[in-house]
């Protein structure tokens, strides 16, 4: 007869069987039975966070750098609802994550018991799937299926909500040997006919562009993407979620498209006759006014999620499958075209692209008063730290500058909240990223607004010896909102002044959290301050960069406007058709 153990012990065994080594969480009443046997696990390291939101974002950052499913844990009611934001974030950005929550005893479900929330119902629209487990015997299968769902197909978050009495009941542990999920059969192998048609369209095109989204990184297909671009001689644009999928310094890289994309990337899309769309979803921040986006382009759209194909833009050639398989097959199909004497002539197209790239490089204004330009700080951060470093950004101006002015040469070195745009993402995500890649330098590039939402996780970093580094762009404002108020609301700064030049003192705050606190206020201090931060590895480091508050993110396409109306500075637009 098999050994009788509690449901909680079975859950710990299940997590171990799933290969879990790190969990971010906070205990509470409903999940307390789980925390007792968790203490006995020699395999699993539990990192006690200070807020459940931090646990969720840390699990996301961990998933980015470790290549494993991130795991977070919380109790019922408010503990579980505090996970809603990171779950939604992971869902939008296709991050593999399993969230385990405690639930009140099954007999109390639906009675509005103390700390009861229908977290399965709440999260159903923002998860790949959610489980409610009320029987101890069901725990191993639920966990096995959750990890399979989170990591297969298009990755995403899965919730496992476990009733307290299921954790306390006696059961036997039996890890399932096979997983059968009726109706869930992700297609990985593309249809050969569509791949061949895509190859034909590429060689026939005059102005093709590889439009690359985060799906390429999720698929681990960066190397094959580079081979595809080089053998076919195609220009590449990488979205906010795809930064690092193709090396920034590669001559065929046109930059990042979108609302704050480079002129060369936006122009490449707008003037293209063929979009080879790989793992991207025609997000509104890329397309601008959809009806005017790449008006003359046919579309090849390859994605593992069939729901994305044709959702926002009709696909002339839809290809469903794993990009790790699609891109190599597309390379083979293209080589067959080349052998048959059919090769694309993109000479005039490259002349046009090169002219745009040379005429409209990314740039920024140096403040007249000698204060710090945030773009300069971030640029030097990338140059001094090097291409092996990992950068996690919050949301807002600093996020865009970090995407623009740091060169990303490798996948998974850029971590950000792209789809949901979650303030407070950077610090806990950097913490999780450092746990997943302990030998890498990990920077949280944050703003003073974002930082004040989740900076308590610096305590977690200090106590658990997770020495992340925080570069704080302190403009005493909600910077991106202030920029919009400047441009669209006649400079009426309603509730965007944070007064954070003075309150709080971030250096003192860092010290209170057991971190090294540094401050930098002038350009001549920047390099030395960054180098000082890089030399300190015994505790987290926080640098308070006092930056110019009126700095703006350019280029910019206003919300709802056409990409044709991109501005490189206020009231200044590029001349698309110029031959000068």
Secondary structure as UniProt FT lines:
FT   STRAND          5..6
FT   HELIX           7..17
FT   TURN            18..19
FT   STRAND          22..25
FT   TURN            29..31
FT   HELIX           32..38
FT   TURN            39..40
FT   STRAND          45..48
FT   HELIX           52..66
FT   STRAND          70..74
FT   HELIX           78..81
FT   TURN            82..83
FT   HELIX           84..92
FT   TURN            93..94
FT   STRAND          97..103
FT   HELIX           106..108
FT   TURN            109..112
FT   TURN            114..115
FT   HELIX           119..123
FT   HELIX           124..126
FT   STRAND          129..133
FT   HELIX           136..138
FT   HELIX           139..151
FT   STRAND          157..163
FT   HELIX           164..168
FT   STRAND          170..171
FT   TURN            182..183
FT   HELIX           192..204
FT   STRAND          208..212
FT   HELIX           215..218
FT   TURN            219..220
FT   HELIX           222..232
FT   STRAND          235..238
FT   HELIX           240..242
FT   TURN            243..244
FT   TURN            248..249
FT   TURN            251..252
FT   STRAND          253..255
FT   TURN            259..260
FT   HELIX           263..270
FT   STRAND          274..278
FT   HELIX           284..287
FT   HELIX           290..292
FT   TURN            293..296
FT   STRAND          298..303
FT   HELIX           306..308
FT   TURN            309..311
FT   STRAND          317..320
FT   HELIX           323..339
FT   TURN            340..341
FT   HELIX           347..359
FT   TURN            368..369
FT   HELIX           374..385
FT   TURN            387..388
FT   STRAND          390..393
FT   HELIX           397..405
FT   TURN            411..412
FT   STRAND          414..415
FT   TURN            423..424
FT   HELIX           425..436
FT   TURN            437..439
FT   STRAND          442..447
FT   HELIX           448..454
FT   TURN            455..456
FT   HELIX           457..463
FT   TURN            464..465
FT   STRAND          469..474
FT   HELIX           479..488
FT   TURN            490..491
FT   TURN            494..495
FT   TURN            500..502
FT   HELIX           506..512
FT   TURN            513..514
FT   STRAND          516..520
FT   HELIX           523..525
FT   HELIX           526..535
FT   STRAND          541..547
FT   TURN            549..550
FT   TURN            559..560
FT   HELIX           563..565
FT   STRAND          567..569
FT   TURN            570..571
FT   STRAND          572..573
FT   TURN            576..577
//
